[in-house]
Amino acid sequence: MPESRSFSDIVKIIGPGILYAAAAVGISHLVQATRAGAVYGLSLTAVIIFACMVKYPGIRFGTDYAVATGNNLIISYIKQGRLALAVFLLNVVFTVLFVPVAIALVTAGLLKGIAGIDLSDLVLTAIVLFSAGIILIRGQYRFLERMTKLLVAVFTVLIFIAVVVVIGKVDWGPGNFLPPPINPPTLFFIVIITGFMPSPMTAGTIISLWITAKARQTGVLPTHAEARLDFNIGYFTSFILALSFMLLGAGIMYGTGVE
Protein backbone atom coordinates (compact mmCIF):
# COMPACT_ATOMS: atom_id res chain seq x y z
CA MET A 1 0.00 0.00 0.00
CA PRO A 2 1.59 3.33 -1.02
CA GLU A 3 2.67 5.67 1.76
CA SER A 4 0.51 8.77 2.10
CA ARG A 5 2.32 12.10 2.22
CA SER A 6 1.33 15.36 3.86
CA PHE A 7 1.50 18.65 2.00
CA SER A 8 4.60 19.69 3.98
CA ASP A 9 6.32 16.43 3.00
CA ILE A 10 5.61 17.09 -0.68
CA VAL A 11 6.94 20.66 -0.40
CA LYS A 12 10.21 19.31 1.03
CA ILE A 13 10.53 16.69 -1.72
CA ILE A 14 9.90 18.95 -4.70
CA GLY A 15 12.75 21.03 -6.04
CA PRO A 16 14.34 20.13 -9.37
CA GLY A 17 10.89 19.52 -10.86
CA ILE A 18 9.75 23.01 -9.90
CA LEU A 19 12.97 24.45 -11.30
CA TYR A 20 12.14 22.65 -14.53
CA ALA A 21 8.64 24.16 -14.59
CA ALA A 22 10.13 27.62 -14.09
CA ALA A 23 12.72 27.07 -16.82
CA ALA A 24 10.10 25.69 -19.21
CA VAL A 25 8.00 28.84 -18.89
CA GLY A 26 10.22 30.79 -21.21
CA ILE A 27 9.94 31.54 -24.89
CA SER A 28 7.87 28.39 -25.50
CA HIS A 29 5.13 29.50 -23.09
CA LEU A 30 5.30 33.29 -22.89
CA VAL A 31 5.71 33.76 -26.63
CA GLN A 32 4.96 30.65 -28.68
CA ALA A 33 1.99 29.23 -26.71
CA THR A 34 0.42 32.68 -26.49
CA ARG A 35 1.02 33.24 -30.20
CA ALA A 36 -0.54 29.84 -30.97
CA GLY A 37 -3.75 30.97 -29.30
CA ALA A 38 -3.61 34.47 -30.76
CA VAL A 39 -3.12 33.34 -34.37
CA TYR A 40 -4.74 29.90 -34.48
CA GLY A 41 -7.26 29.95 -31.64
CA LEU A 42 -7.59 26.45 -30.21
CA SER A 43 -6.59 24.62 -33.39
CA LEU A 44 -3.07 23.82 -32.14
CA THR A 45 -4.27 22.33 -28.84
CA ALA A 46 -3.59 18.80 -30.09
CA VAL A 47 -0.08 19.81 -31.20
CA ILE A 48 0.80 21.10 -27.72
CA ILE A 49 -0.67 18.03 -26.01
CA PHE A 50 1.11 15.68 -28.42
CA ALA A 51 4.49 17.39 -27.96
CA CYS A 52 4.21 17.25 -24.16
CA MET A 53 3.19 13.57 -24.19
CA VAL A 54 5.92 12.45 -26.60
CA LYS A 55 8.71 14.27 -24.76
CA TYR A 56 7.72 13.11 -21.28
CA PRO A 57 9.76 9.85 -21.19
CA GLY A 58 12.86 11.44 -22.71
CA ILE A 59 12.96 14.42 -20.36
CA ARG A 60 12.09 12.23 -17.36
CA PHE A 61 15.09 10.02 -18.12
CA GLY A 62 17.39 12.64 -16.61
CA THR A 63 15.58 12.25 -13.29
CA ASP A 64 15.63 8.45 -13.41
CA TYR A 65 19.33 8.34 -14.31
CA ALA A 66 20.40 10.77 -11.59
CA VAL A 67 18.52 8.85 -8.90
CA ALA A 68 19.74 5.45 -10.10
CA THR A 69 23.42 6.39 -10.43
CA GLY A 70 23.95 9.49 -8.31
CA ASN A 71 25.52 11.18 -11.34
CA ASN A 72 24.25 13.68 -13.89
CA LEU A 73 23.86 12.87 -17.56
CA ILE A 74 26.91 14.89 -18.58
CA ILE A 75 29.06 12.37 -16.68
CA SER A 76 27.37 9.66 -18.73
CA TYR A 77 28.16 11.46 -21.98
CA ILE A 78 31.81 11.82 -20.95
CA LYS A 79 31.99 8.10 -20.22
CA GLN A 80 30.57 7.34 -23.66
CA GLY A 81 33.46 9.17 -25.32
CA ARG A 82 34.24 12.43 -27.05
CA LEU A 83 31.75 11.91 -29.86
CA ALA A 84 28.77 11.63 -27.51
CA LEU A 85 29.91 14.70 -25.59
CA ALA A 86 30.48 16.64 -28.82
CA VAL A 87 26.98 15.79 -30.08
CA PHE A 88 25.49 16.93 -26.77
CA LEU A 89 27.44 20.19 -26.78
CA LEU A 90 26.39 20.86 -30.37
CA ASN A 91 22.78 20.31 -29.34
CA VAL A 92 23.22 22.70 -26.43
CA VAL A 93 24.58 25.40 -28.74
CA PHE A 94 21.47 25.30 -30.93
CA THR A 95 18.80 24.73 -28.27
CA VAL A 96 19.98 26.08 -24.93
CA LEU A 97 22.81 28.58 -25.35
CA PHE A 98 20.64 31.43 -26.64
CA VAL A 99 17.55 30.64 -24.55
CA PRO A 100 18.70 32.47 -21.36
CA VAL A 101 19.45 35.58 -23.41
CA ALA A 102 16.05 35.40 -25.11
CA ILE A 103 14.28 34.94 -21.77
CA ALA A 104 16.26 37.83 -20.27
CA LEU A 105 15.24 39.99 -23.23
CA VAL A 106 11.56 39.11 -22.68
CA THR A 107 11.97 39.81 -18.95
CA ALA A 108 13.55 43.16 -19.75
CA GLY A 109 10.60 44.00 -21.99
CA LEU A 110 8.17 43.09 -19.21
CA LEU A 111 10.08 45.24 -16.72
CA LYS A 112 9.97 48.20 -19.10
CA GLY A 113 6.25 47.75 -19.69
CA ILE A 114 5.21 47.12 -16.08
CA ALA A 115 7.70 49.14 -14.05
CA GLY A 116 8.31 51.83 -16.66
CA ILE A 117 12.09 51.52 -16.42
CA ASP A 118 13.67 53.94 -18.88
CA LEU A 119 16.66 51.91 -20.08
CA SER A 120 17.55 50.39 -23.42
CA ASP A 121 16.67 46.74 -24.02
CA LEU A 122 20.35 45.79 -24.23
CA VAL A 123 21.28 47.43 -20.92
CA LEU A 124 18.24 46.06 -19.09
CA THR A 125 18.87 42.55 -20.47
CA ALA A 126 22.48 42.70 -19.28
CA ILE A 127 21.30 43.78 -15.81
CA VAL A 128 18.83 40.87 -15.65
CA LEU A 129 21.50 38.32 -16.64
CA PHE A 130 24.08 39.81 -14.26
CA SER A 131 21.61 39.85 -11.35
CA ALA A 132 20.61 36.23 -11.98
CA GLY A 133 24.28 35.22 -12.08
CA ILE A 134 25.05 36.95 -8.77
CA ILE A 135 22.04 35.30 -7.11
CA LEU A 136 23.16 31.85 -8.27
CA ILE A 137 26.80 32.37 -7.28
CA ARG A 138 26.01 33.68 -3.79
CA GLY A 139 22.90 31.67 -2.96
CA GLN A 140 23.80 28.49 -4.87
CA TYR A 141 21.23 25.74 -5.35
CA ARG A 142 19.41 26.03 -2.01
CA PHE A 143 18.49 29.68 -2.51
CA LEU A 144 17.60 29.07 -6.16
CA GLU A 145 15.16 26.33 -5.17
CA ARG A 146 13.49 28.31 -2.40
CA MET A 147 13.08 31.42 -4.53
CA THR A 148 11.78 29.41 -7.50
CA LYS A 149 9.17 27.57 -5.42
CA LEU A 150 7.71 30.91 -4.32
CA LEU A 151 7.85 32.49 -7.77
CA VAL A 152 6.29 29.49 -9.52
CA ALA A 153 3.47 29.32 -6.96
CA VAL A 154 2.65 33.03 -7.30
CA PHE A 155 3.07 33.02 -11.07
CA THR A 156 0.82 29.96 -11.52
CA VAL A 157 -1.95 31.43 -9.38
CA LEU A 158 -1.84 34.73 -11.30
CA ILE A 159 -1.97 32.95 -14.67
CA PHE A 160 -4.94 30.86 -13.56
CA ILE A 161 -6.75 34.02 -12.42
CA ALA A 162 -6.05 35.61 -15.81
CA VAL A 163 -7.40 32.52 -17.60
CA VAL A 164 -10.59 32.62 -15.53
CA VAL A 165 -11.06 36.27 -16.50
CA VAL A 166 -10.71 35.69 -20.26
CA ILE A 167 -12.06 32.15 -20.63
CA GLY A 168 -15.54 33.43 -21.45
CA LYS A 169 -14.12 35.19 -24.52
CA VAL A 170 -12.67 31.99 -26.00
CA ASP A 171 -14.55 30.47 -28.94
CA TRP A 172 -15.19 26.87 -27.83
CA GLY A 173 -17.01 25.88 -31.02
CA PRO A 174 -15.96 22.52 -32.54
CA GLY A 175 -14.67 24.28 -35.64
CA ASN A 176 -12.10 26.16 -33.58
CA PHE A 177 -10.37 22.86 -32.75
CA LEU A 178 -9.93 21.84 -36.39
CA PRO A 179 -6.35 21.84 -37.76
CA PRO A 180 -5.40 25.10 -39.48
CA PRO A 181 -4.72 25.22 -43.24
CA ILE A 182 -1.21 23.91 -43.80
CA ASN A 183 1.06 26.45 -45.49
CA PRO A 184 4.80 27.16 -45.07
CA PRO A 185 4.43 29.72 -42.22
CA THR A 186 2.02 27.48 -40.30
CA LEU A 187 4.17 24.39 -40.80
CA PHE A 188 7.26 26.30 -39.68
CA PHE A 189 5.48 27.51 -36.54
CA ILE A 190 4.25 23.98 -35.73
CA VAL A 191 7.82 22.69 -36.00
CA ILE A 192 9.06 25.44 -33.67
CA ILE A 193 6.36 25.00 -31.04
CA THR A 194 6.78 21.22 -31.10
CA GLY A 195 10.53 21.52 -30.64
CA PHE A 196 10.31 23.87 -27.68
CA MET A 197 7.10 22.64 -26.01
CA PRO A 198 7.20 22.26 -23.07
CA SER A 199 11.00 22.47 -23.36
CA PRO A 200 13.86 21.13 -25.48
CA MET A 201 14.90 17.53 -24.80
CA THR A 202 18.17 18.76 -23.28
CA ALA A 203 16.13 19.71 -20.19
CA GLY A 204 16.56 16.14 -18.95
CA THR A 205 20.29 16.77 -18.62
CA ILE A 206 19.72 20.01 -16.72
CA ILE A 207 17.31 18.28 -14.32
CA SER A 208 19.93 15.62 -13.57
CA LEU A 209 22.37 18.43 -12.69
CA TRP A 210 19.83 19.98 -10.31
CA ILE A 211 19.12 16.64 -8.61
CA THR A 212 22.80 15.96 -7.96
CA ALA A 213 23.35 19.57 -6.83
CA LYS A 214 20.53 19.25 -4.30
CA ALA A 215 21.89 15.89 -3.14
CA ARG A 216 25.33 17.44 -2.53
CA GLN A 217 23.86 20.22 -0.39
CA THR A 218 21.42 18.05 1.57
CA GLY A 219 23.57 14.93 1.72
CA VAL A 220 20.57 12.84 0.67
CA LEU A 221 19.74 11.45 -2.76
CA PRO A 222 15.95 11.23 -3.27
CA THR A 223 14.31 7.87 -3.71
CA HIS A 224 12.95 6.89 -7.10
CA ALA A 225 9.37 7.56 -5.94
CA GLU A 226 10.27 10.98 -4.51
CA ALA A 227 12.16 12.06 -7.62
CA ARG A 228 9.38 10.83 -9.89
CA LEU A 229 6.77 12.73 -7.84
CA ASP A 230 8.88 15.89 -8.02
CA PHE A 231 9.33 15.58 -11.77
CA ASN A 232 5.65 14.83 -12.44
CA ILE A 233 4.54 17.89 -10.48
CA GLY A 234 6.93 20.12 -12.42
CA TYR A 235 6.15 18.61 -15.81
CA PHE A 236 2.38 18.68 -15.29
CA THR A 237 2.64 22.30 -14.12
CA SER A 238 4.53 23.28 -17.28
CA PHE A 239 1.95 21.45 -19.41
CA ILE A 240 -1.02 23.17 -17.76
CA LEU A 241 0.69 26.55 -18.04
CA ALA A 242 1.29 25.96 -21.76
CA LEU A 243 -2.43 25.41 -22.31
CA SER A 244 -3.17 28.42 -20.08
CA PHE A 245 -1.03 30.75 -22.18
CA MET A 246 -2.66 29.41 -25.34
CA LEU A 247 -6.08 30.20 -23.83
CA LEU A 248 -4.90 33.70 -22.94
CA GLY A 249 -3.85 34.26 -26.53
CA ALA A 250 -7.10 32.81 -27.85
CA GLY A 251 -9.26 34.82 -25.47
CA ILE A 252 -7.52 38.18 -25.79
CA MET A 253 -6.00 38.36 -29.28
CA TYR A 254 -7.52 35.70 -31.55
CA GLY A 255 -9.41 37.29 -34.42
CA THR A 256 -8.05 40.77 -33.72
CA GLY A 257 -5.13 40.53 -36.15
CA VAL A 258 -2.65 40.92 -33.28
CA GLU A 259 0.16 38.34 -33.14
Contacts in CASP RR format, 6 or more apart in sequence:
PFRMAT RR
TARGET T0000
AUTHOR 0000-0000-0000
METHOD contacts of the structure
MODEL  1
MPESRSFSDIVKIIGPGILYAAAAVGISHLVQATRAGAVYGLSLTAVIIF
ACMVKYPGIRFGTDYAVATGNNLIISYIKQGRLALAVFLLNVVFTVLFVP
VAIALVTAGLLKGIAGIDLSDLVLTAIVLFSAGIILIRGQYRFLERMTKL
LVAVFTVLIFIAVVVVIGKVDWGPGNFLPPPINPPTLFFIVIITGFMPSP
MTAGTIISLWITAKARQTGVLPTHAEARLDFNIGYFTSFILALSFMLLGA
GIMYGTGVE
5 13 0 8 1.000
10 229 0 8 1.000
10 233 0 8 1.000
11 149 0 8 1.000
13 222 0 8 1.000
13 226 0 8 1.000
13 229 0 8 1.000
13 230 0 8 1.000
14 149 0 8 1.000
14 229 0 8 1.000
14 230 0 8 1.000
14 233 0 8 1.000
14 234 0 8 1.000
15 145 0 8 1.000
15 148 0 8 1.000
15 149 0 8 1.000
15 210 0 8 1.000
15 214 0 8 1.000
15 230 0 8 1.000
16 63 0 8 1.000
16 145 0 8 1.000
16 207 0 8 1.000
16 210 0 8 1.000
16 211 0 8 1.000
16 214 0 8 1.000
16 227 0 8 1.000
16 230 0 8 1.000
16 231 0 8 1.000
17 63 0 8 1.000
17 207 0 8 1.000
17 210 0 8 1.000
17 230 0 8 1.000
17 231 0 8 1.000
17 233 0 8 1.000
17 234 0 8 1.000
17 235 0 8 1.000
18 145 0 8 1.000
18 148 0 8 1.000
18 149 0 8 1.000
18 152 0 8 1.000
18 230 0 8 1.000
18 233 0 8 1.000
18 234 0 8 1.000
18 237 0 8 1.000
19 144 0 8 1.000
19 145 0 8 1.000
19 148 0 8 1.000
19 207 0 8 1.000
19 210 0 8 1.000
20 59 0 8 1.000
20 199 0 8 1.000
20 203 0 8 1.000
20 206 0 8 1.000
20 207 0 8 1.000
20 210 0 8 1.000
20 231 0 8 1.000
20 234 0 8 1.000
20 235 0 8 1.000
20 238 0 8 1.000
21 152 0 8 1.000
21 233 0 8 1.000
21 234 0 8 1.000
21 235 0 8 1.000
21 237 0 8 1.000
21 238 0 8 1.000
21 241 0 8 1.000
22 148 0 8 1.000
22 151 0 8 1.000
22 152 0 8 1.000
23 199 0 8 1.000
23 203 0 8 1.000
23 206 0 8 1.000
24 198 0 8 1.000
24 199 0 8 1.000
24 203 0 8 1.000
24 238 0 8 1.000
24 241 0 8 1.000
25 155 0 8 1.000
25 238 0 8 1.000
25 241 0 8 1.000
26 99 0 8 1.000
26 102 0 8 1.000
26 103 0 8 1.000
26 106 0 8 1.000
27 99 0 8 1.000
27 102 0 8 1.000
27 103 0 8 1.000
27 106 0 8 1.000
27 196 0 8 1.000
28 193 0 8 1.000
28 196 0 8 1.000
28 197 0 8 1.000
28 198 0 8 1.000
28 199 0 8 1.000
28 242 0 8 1.000
29 198 0 8 1.000
29 238 0 8 1.000
29 241 0 8 1.000
29 242 0 8 1.000
29 245 0 8 1.000
30 106 0 8 1.000
30 245 0 8 1.000
31 106 0 8 1.000
32 189 0 8 1.000
32 192 0 8 1.000
32 193 0 8 1.000
32 196 0 8 1.000
32 197 0 8 1.000
33 48 0 8 1.000
33 193 0 8 1.000
33 197 0 8 1.000
33 242 0 8 1.000
33 243 0 8 1.000
33 245 0 8 1.000
33 246 0 8 1.000
34 245 0 8 1.000
34 246 0 8 1.000
34 248 0 8 1.000
34 249 0 8 1.000
34 253 0 8 1.000
35 189 0 8 1.000
35 249 0 8 1.000
35 259 0 8 1.000
36 44 0 8 1.000
36 47 0 8 1.000
36 48 0 8 1.000
36 189 0 8 1.000
36 193 0 8 1.000
36 246 0 8 1.000
36 249 0 8 1.000
37 44 0 8 1.000
37 246 0 8 1.000
37 247 0 8 1.000
37 248 0 8 1.000
37 249 0 8 1.000
37 250 0 8 1.000
37 251 0 8 1.000
37 253 0 8 1.000
37 254 0 8 1.000
38 249 0 8 1.000
38 250 0 8 1.000
38 252 0 8 1.000
38 253 0 8 1.000
38 254 0 8 1.000
38 256 0 8 1.000
38 257 0 8 1.000
38 258 0 8 1.000
38 259 0 8 1.000
39 189 0 8 1.000
39 254 0 8 1.000
39 259 0 8 1.000
40 180 0 8 1.000
40 186 0 8 1.000
40 254 0 8 1.000
41 170 0 8 1.000
41 171 0 8 1.000
41 176 0 8 1.000
41 246 0 8 1.000
41 249 0 8 1.000
41 250 0 8 1.000
41 254 0 8 1.000
42 170 0 8 1.000
42 171 0 8 1.000
42 172 0 8 1.000
42 176 0 8 1.000
42 177 0 8 1.000
42 246 0 8 1.000
42 250 0 8 1.000
43 176 0 8 1.000
43 177 0 8 1.000
43 178 0 8 1.000
43 179 0 8 1.000
43 180 0 8 1.000
44 180 0 8 1.000
44 190 0 8 1.000
44 193 0 8 1.000
44 246 0 8 1.000
45 177 0 8 1.000
45 243 0 8 1.000
45 246 0 8 1.000
46 177 0 8 1.000
46 179 0 8 1.000
47 190 0 8 1.000
47 193 0 8 1.000
47 194 0 8 1.000
47 197 0 8 1.000
48 193 0 8 1.000
48 197 0 8 1.000
48 242 0 8 1.000
48 243 0 8 1.000
48 246 0 8 1.000
49 243 0 8 1.000
50 194 0 8 1.000
51 193 0 8 1.000
51 194 0 8 1.000
51 195 0 8 1.000
51 197 0 8 1.000
51 198 0 8 1.000
52 197 0 8 1.000
52 198 0 8 1.000
52 235 0 8 1.000
52 238 0 8 1.000
52 239 0 8 1.000
52 242 0 8 1.000
55 197 0 8 1.000
55 198 0 8 1.000
55 199 0 8 1.000
55 201 0 8 1.000
56 235 0 8 1.000
58 201 0 8 1.000
58 204 0 8 1.000
59 199 0 8 1.000
59 201 0 8 1.000
59 203 0 8 1.000
59 204 0 8 1.000
59 207 0 8 1.000
59 235 0 8 1.000
60 204 0 8 1.000
60 228 0 8 1.000
60 231 0 8 1.000
60 235 0 8 1.000
61 73 0 8 1.000
61 204 0 8 1.000
62 73 0 8 1.000
62 204 0 8 1.000
62 205 0 8 1.000
62 207 0 8 1.000
62 208 0 8 1.000
62 211 0 8 1.000
63 204 0 8 1.000
63 207 0 8 1.000
63 208 0 8 1.000
63 211 0 8 1.000
63 227 0 8 1.000
63 228 0 8 1.000
63 230 0 8 1.000
63 231 0 8 1.000
64 224 0 8 1.000
64 227 0 8 1.000
64 228 0 8 1.000
65 71 0 8 1.000
65 72 0 8 1.000
65 73 0 8 1.000
65 76 0 8 1.000
65 208 0 8 1.000
66 72 0 8 1.000
66 73 0 8 1.000
66 207 0 8 1.000
66 208 0 8 1.000
66 211 0 8 1.000
66 212 0 8 1.000
66 227 0 8 1.000
67 211 0 8 1.000
67 221 0 8 1.000
67 222 0 8 1.000
67 223 0 8 1.000
67 224 0 8 1.000
67 227 0 8 1.000
68 224 0 8 1.000
69 76 0 8 1.000
70 211 0 8 1.000
70 212 0 8 1.000
70 215 0 8 1.000
70 221 0 8 1.000
71 208 0 8 1.000
71 212 0 8 1.000
72 205 0 8 1.000
72 208 0 8 1.000
72 209 0 8 1.000
72 211 0 8 1.000
72 212 0 8 1.000
73 204 0 8 1.000
73 205 0 8 1.000
73 208 0 8 1.000
73 209 0 8 1.000
74 85 0 8 1.000
74 88 0 8 1.000
74 205 0 8 1.000
74 208 0 8 1.000
74 209 0 8 1.000
77 84 0 8 1.000
77 85 0 8 1.000
77 88 0 8 1.000
78 85 0 8 1.000
88 202 0 8 1.000
88 205 0 8 1.000
91 202 0 8 1.000
92 202 0 8 1.000
95 200 0 8 1.000
95 201 0 8 1.000
95 202 0 8 1.000
96 200 0 8 1.000
96 202 0 8 1.000
96 206 0 8 1.000
99 200 0 8 1.000
100 129 0 8 1.000
101 125 0 8 1.000
101 129 0 8 1.000
104 125 0 8 1.000
104 128 0 8 1.000
104 129 0 8 1.000
104 132 0 8 1.000
105 121 0 8 1.000
105 125 0 8 1.000
107 125 0 8 1.000
107 128 0 8 1.000
108 121 0 8 1.000
108 124 0 8 1.000
108 125 0 8 1.000
108 127 0 8 1.000
108 128 0 8 1.000
109 121 0 8 1.000
109 124 0 8 1.000
111 117 0 8 1.000
111 124 0 8 1.000
111 128 0 8 1.000
112 118 0 8 1.000
112 119 0 8 1.000
112 121 0 8 1.000
112 124 0 8 1.000
117 124 0 8 1.000
119 127 0 8 1.000
135 143 0 8 1.000
135 144 0 8 1.000
135 147 0 8 1.000
136 144 0 8 1.000
140 213 0 8 1.000
140 217 0 8 1.000
141 210 0 8 1.000
141 213 0 8 1.000
141 214 0 8 1.000
141 216 0 8 1.000
141 217 0 8 1.000
142 217 0 8 1.000
145 214 0 8 1.000
152 237 0 8 1.000
156 237 0 8 1.000
156 241 0 8 1.000
159 241 0 8 1.000
159 244 0 8 1.000
159 245 0 8 1.000
159 248 0 8 1.000
160 244 0 8 1.000
162 244 0 8 1.000
162 248 0 8 1.000
163 244 0 8 1.000
163 247 0 8 1.000
163 248 0 8 1.000
166 247 0 8 1.000
166 248 0 8 1.000
166 251 0 8 1.000
166 252 0 8 1.000
167 247 0 8 1.000
167 251 0 8 1.000
168 251 0 8 1.000
169 251 0 8 1.000
169 252 0 8 1.000
170 247 0 8 1.000
170 250 0 8 1.000
170 251 0 8 1.000
170 254 0 8 1.000
171 250 0 8 1.000
171 254 0 8 1.000
180 186 0 8 1.000
197 242 0 8 1.000
198 235 0 8 1.000
198 238 0 8 1.000
198 239 0 8 1.000
198 242 0 8 1.000
199 238 0 8 1.000
207 231 0 8 1.000
211 221 0 8 1.000
211 222 0 8 1.000
211 227 0 8 1.000
214 222 0 8 1.000
215 221 0 8 1.000
215 222 0 8 1.000
222 230 0 8 1.000
253 259 0 8 1.000
END
